[in-house]
Amino acid sequence: MLARAVQSYLSIRQAAGFSLKQASIHLRSFATYSDAQGQCYLSVHTAIEWARQSPSLRQRARRLGDVIRFARYLQAEDERHEIPPVIFGSEHRPRPSPYILSDEQIGRIIQLAAQSGYRTLRRQTYSTFFALLACTGLRVCEAIRLRYDDITPDGLVIRATKFHKNRLVPLHDTARAGLERYLQQRCPYAPFDDHVFISLRRKPLLSADVDTAFRTVVTKMGLPHGRGQHRPTPHSLRHAFAVRALQTCPDGRDHITQHMLMLSTYLGHSKVALTYWYLEAVPELMRSIAGRCEAYVTGDTP
């Protein structure tokens, strides 16, 4: 039956670094459904009927996508297993356009965070937190998990990131100085917790706390919605960092390739295509690309 094959498949992929939390739920559910039908091999009909039980089209596509990947694994060993067709469409949503903050807006966010709420450590916590996101491009969860030992002379050690990898993020002298000023105030407040950023509860920040603090600041600023009515979020600080880094990319094909690879590694992307997404997601960068392409076609010097 398929239950044992599912466990083998999950073990192999998890050993390779994939978390597969939702996929494991889907595949175990599918194996139970298939076994109840008396199926010894993966059947297209059974897979589609199982996936069809989800109420939304996107959920059906996601469930069937997990089964398709599992089916490919099985068929490599036994051709009697069938690979279902993609009949519910793509399981991936298109990435929304990022909200890109200007340097002036970022400065205002940090300034207002330092003035929001009562005169407590909260002000220093969020102003330093937002400043660190803006100047390093860290994910919110990565900044929340930072501990004292992660601050090294070479930079910040980001451990067990989104894709279970460690990386080193260099710190500019001004960023290091700002972090050290915050720690001087923060250390006496909760001396027995080694998380860098803590809440007034003397516990590590929660992502919901960060979202609330950021939303309070941008509401005061009256920031307009972006394209498609997207609102700025704490992750917008990471987006802004990535776009600024791309705008400084040097000319020349080899230089561009090296720059993109380094930026992808720095941001902790699992593949460079995720970094190239910023090129197509930001109108200013697309206009620059279009202008250079036109100059190349017409023979003008770009």
Beta strands, then each sheet from edge to edge (+ up, - down):
strand 1: 151-152
strand 2: 155-158
strand 3: 167-169
sheet 1: 1+ 2- 3+
end
